[in-house]
Amino acid sequence: MTDLLSAQELEARLNAIGEERYHIHHPFHRLLHGGALTKGQVQAWALNRYYYQASIPRKDATLVARLPTPELRREWRRRLVDHDGDGVAPGGIERWLALTDGLGLDRDYVVSLEGLLPGTRYAVDAYVAFVRDRSLLEAVASSLTEMFSPNIISQRVAGMMKNYDFVSAETLAYFTPRLTQAPVDVAFALDYVKRTPRTRAEQDQVLGALRFKCDLLWAQLDALHHAYVSPGLPPPGAFRP
């Protein structure tokens, strides 16, 4: 196929990828939201997810360095502040550490990454490398899993508050700002990937970048499920509840 998709057709195909591949459908997330995990399994999820959260500013910094205009750099720089904080208000990384604190994990241990699953490390590092090395269009498009994040956040917070007596609203405070930050981020990135491509091949790169990101998030949960649910075989050195 060589005909250029309309902006509406491209957006519809992006949404279809999310419907099929977004990790809201993963068995581990169904267990997490449904209250079927032990506290130790929830700790394992939070500990491993920390590496993803802490790596987002690293991948965004590589993207900012490649943006050609002050307007684009200012837009993407806001994401760095959202995650790193501004030195006064805490950012997403600090709020995630408050989550791991609330779950009873030692903060120094979490930050050290000593208990990280190899599958988590490989997946997250692949994401940082993708944004650094692929085209700018693909790098921006890979962020579009945020199109689907408000739904998973709503399910996650409601399900965990209902089903786990060891979490509180304060523990899950990371997620509240993301309900307003993510739609702003999506509006910019979605507009960029709809108006930038000049060929069908570039539009296919946009779609491929979103598939890659969805697969990467799925792979992280595959590693968690294998290590801590079934068959329940954490590799040497990994966190053990």
Secondary structure, DSSP 4 states (H G I P E B T S, - for coil): --SPPPHHHHHHHHHHHHHHH-GGGSHHHHHHHHT-S-HHHHHHHHHHHHHHHHHHHHHHHHHHHH--SHHHHHHHHHHHHHHH--SSS--HHHHHHHHHHHTT--HHHHHHTTT--HHHHHHHHHHHHHHHHS-HHHHHHGGGGGGSHHHHHHHHHHHHHHH-TT--TTTTTTHHHHHHHHHHHHHHHHHHHHHS--SHHHHHHHHHHHHHHHHHHHHHHHHHHHHHTSS--PPTTS---
